[in-house]
Amino acid sequence: MSDRAQAASDRAASDSHPASLWDWALIAYRAEGVPEACLSLQDAHGHNVPLLLWAAWMAGTGRTLDSDMVEAGCDTARAWDAAAVTPLRAIRRTLKKPLPDIDDTAREALRTQVKAAELAAERHLLAGLEALAGPPVDPPAPAIEGLVAVARGWSRVVPRPALIHLAERLPA
């Protein structure tokens, strides 16, 4: 992250009400236990982490998360996931371990670049999701409500215990 981006991120982290979904997601992901809960939902249950964070943000900020919004969010996440996030993640994971006939320094340098591209794709996904969101119209709702709604739209399996585990760790 550039010095300017880090400074903006640090300012957002100190605010009680982040200006954007991206800022909120950065704060949320730094909360104790959130990275592990997100990765478990991603790797063990096949869920999309940016989509889940969007759902929690939507609920927590009183934005409408009806069936049409869930469908639009899932469509956006599926498009970004298929086109960029999943392929980049696969490459990054392949480059994690030493590979025959590939210099470790070069491999790790490329892995760092791929990791940055994966993060950029997730940021673009979050921006696309935020663009779908209307203004707050309701009182804030518990994060679990948004998480369950989006999990139902994303997959036939709703891993409620894992979603509750995540919801309990997200900032209010």
Solvent accessible surface area in square Angstrom, and as a share of the most:
residue,aa,sasa,rsa
1,M,126,0.56
2,S,68,0.44
3,D,129,0.67
4,R,210,0.76
5,A,34,0.27
6,Q,68,0.30
7,A,45,0.35
8,A,42,0.32
9,S,4,0.03
10,D,73,0.38
11,R,148,0.54
12,A,8,0.06
13,A,44,0.34
14,S,92,0.59
15,D,73,0.38
16,S,98,0.63
17,H,159,0.71
18,P,32,0.20
19,A,97,0.75
20,S,29,0.18
21,L,0,0.00
22,W,30,0.10
23,D,25,0.13
24,W,21,0.07
25,A,6,0.04
26,L,28,0.14
27,I,36,0.18
28,A,0,0.00
29,Y,77,0.29
30,R,124,0.45
31,A,28,0.22
32,E,161,0.72
33,G,18,0.18
34,V,0,0.00
35,P,36,0.23
36,E,114,0.51
37,A,5,0.04
38,C,0,0.00
39,L,82,0.41
40,S,51,0.33
41,L,0,0.00
42,Q,22,0.10
43,D,84,0.43
44,A,74,0.57
45,H,73,0.32
46,G,48,0.46
47,H,6,0.03
48,N,8,0.04
49,V,15,0.09
50,P,6,0.04
51,L,1,0.00
52,L,1,0.00
53,L,8,0.04
54,W,0,0.00
55,A,0,0.00
56,A,2,0.02
57,W,14,0.05
58,M,0,0.00
59,A,8,0.06
60,G,31,0.30
61,T,43,0.25
62,G,3,0.03
63,R,49,0.18
64,T,59,0.34
65,L,34,0.17
66,D,74,0.38
67,S,92,0.59
68,D,105,0.54
69,M,35,0.16
70,V,13,0.07
71,E,105,0.47
72,A,34,0.26
73,G,0,0.00
74,C,2,0.01
75,D,79,0.41
76,T,30,0.17
77,A,0,0.00
78,R,100,0.36
79,A,62,0.48
80,W,85,0.30
81,D,28,0.14
82,A,77,0.60
83,A,83,0.64
84,A,19,0.15
85,V,1,0.00
86,T,64,0.37
87,P,57,0.36
88,L,39,0.20
89,R,29,0.10
90,A,56,0.43
91,I,83,0.42
92,R,38,0.14
93,R,106,0.39
94,T,83,0.48
95,L,15,0.08
96,K,125,0.53
97,K,146,0.62
98,P,95,0.60
99,L,51,0.25
100,P,117,0.74
101,D,155,0.81
102,I,80,0.41
103,D,92,0.48
104,D,72,0.37
105,T,107,0.62
106,A,57,0.44
107,R,19,0.07
108,E,72,0.32
109,A,56,0.44
110,L,86,0.43
111,R,34,0.12
112,T,80,0.46
113,Q,120,0.53
114,V,16,0.09
115,K,109,0.46
116,A,62,0.48
117,A,42,0.33
118,E,12,0.05
119,L,86,0.43
120,A,46,0.36
121,A,6,0.04
122,E,34,0.15
123,R,112,0.41
124,H,105,0.47
125,L,0,0.00
126,L,8,0.04
127,A,57,0.44
128,G,24,0.24
129,L,0,0.00
130,E,51,0.23
131,A,86,0.67
132,L,61,0.31
133,A,20,0.15
134,G,33,0.31
135,P,96,0.61
136,P,74,0.46
137,V,97,0.56
138,D,82,0.42
139,P,109,0.69
140,P,99,0.62
141,A,34,0.27
142,P,79,0.50
143,A,23,0.18
144,I,45,0.23
145,E,101,0.45
146,G,2,0.02
147,L,0,0.00
148,V,10,0.06
149,A,28,0.22
150,V,0,0.00
151,A,0,0.00
152,R,147,0.54
153,G,33,0.32
154,W,36,0.12
155,S,33,0.22
156,R,241,0.88
157,V,97,0.56
158,V,42,0.24
159,P,10,0.07
160,R,104,0.38
161,P,108,0.68
162,A,21,0.16
163,L,0,0.00
164,I,72,0.37
165,H,77,0.35
166,L,0,0.00
167,A,20,0.16
168,E,123,0.55
169,R,81,0.30
170,L,18,0.09
171,P,46,0.29
172,A,144,1.12
